[in-house]
Amino acid sequence: MRTALTIAGSDSSGGAGIQADIKTMITNGVYAMSAITALTAQNTTGVQAILNVTPEFLGQELDSVFQDIYPDAVKIGMVSDKDLIHVIAEKLKQYKAENIVVDPVMVATSGDPLCEDTAEALRRYIFPIADLVTPNMPEAQALSGVKVNTLDDFEGAAEIIMDMGVKNLLIKGGHFMGDAVDVLYTPDGNYSMCNQRIDTKNTHGTGCTLSSAITACLAEGMDMVSAVEAAKNYITMAIANADKLNVGKGHGPTNHFYDYYNLKGIL
């Protein structure tokens, strides 16, 4: 069976972070593993506290995974300390990890900042070894240093970010008021992918879910364009069925198991 590893923070409410990653990877047909970078006390209304693991412990987590069940693909999510970023980069290079997807988590759906002072470490140590980076519009703006308010702004930001060594870049347009337009930049050309916007407040963990679905698809051997397209179809359906879950008082999670729940008649 193909395998995938998520390196990210834990979400105590289960809608984002490693909980969302594991749900997504399993649903998309791979064996999921995790290396936790931080514990978070959070729910659908916000992030209340963050407790980072030590660099030494994160290194031990990664050693344990790679020395026993080698992952076919790796997703990097929330990392809120530059020393942890250094460890991740060193270990992934040491074990010659492949199919590395980076979701540069900086702001939660609720608007709470998750990471500080990590952008430079991501640029310097992680981006050059990444196969795909998946920023949303605010993250693309923070990483590139240029305004990203419209689709026309994507090109300039993409050029700057890819000059940091990124092989492929997916800028997500979910912050648009109209249809959600994402643009995938690859060495072979650019691909615009549009999905109809779904009217729901239940979007907690969408970035985690999309990047994890891409990771699972890459682990299964898909090429980059096909993996992104398949993952976008998955997240679209997970959002479309999110209101059937409708849990929490704020931005509820997407419905990762919509197929299973529908099959069993649970929702």
Beta strands, then each sheet from edge to edge (+ up, - down):
strand 1: 3-11
strand 2: 31-43
strand 3: 46-52
strand 4: 73-76
strand 5: 100-102
strand 6: 132-133
strand 7: 169-171
strand 8: 180-186
strand 9: 189-195
sheet 1: 3+ 2- 1- 4- 5- 6-
sheet 2: 7+ 8- 9+
end
